[in-house]
């Protein structure tokens, strides 16, 4: 048998195996909001929660692994994505400003009611009518176009890096109002032992939706329709609803 034919036959058994193994140039890098339990939060230097879990689950089906990066605060995560340092943001609200740089999954991961928390010493519940009241927010926070425009006009806005800083400032009366997702706010108030000092106002500020978010030009952008379809299937199966209590409990139980 000719030598060339022997060499080809020797290679044949390895070909099917190689064809089945996805080959990617590098693992993906992701970041997310470090102060948004149960969706995502930092624990022992690691980003965990519903959205890190979902990102790994969705992308594993395409042969990718995902490295979660923590950049210090939410604004730095978004900046890293704009600079091409990460391949995806785990979840973000869609705004006109962000649509300049990012593309979003068709279905949202969750819908989140946004409210204003205040402290029991604040007797006034009409913050946008009072210029002497202070609004506390995190760096990088956005709560929809209408709210962002109102906040930009508000004369007293203070920003910090962590939810714990903001909650303690609110409890001490150093700020008067704090916009936050209702579920996240309740969890953090309980975690920080401040449920007796702060509370949510009854009026809804907005209803915002968290989307899986990709920087324009990301290696994942061609996969966005498939990722959206996978996400929709999980939503239809109530998968996110089923795992939410586990991550809420995990957040509260962590020292």
Buried (B, 14 or more C-beta within 10 A) or exposed (E): EEEEEEEEEEEEEEEEEEEEEEEEEEEBBBBBBBBBBBBBBBBEEEBBBBBBBBBBBBBEEBEBEBEBBBBEBBBBBBBBBBEEBBBBBBBBBBBEEBEEBBBBBEBBBBEBBBBBBBBEEBEEEEBBEBEEBBBBBBBBBBBBBEBBEBBEEBEBBBBBBBBBBBBBBBBEBEBBBBBBBBBBBBBBBEBBEBEEBBBBBEEEBBEBBBBBBBBEEBBBBEBBEEBBEBBEEBBEEEBBEEBBEEBBEBBEEEE
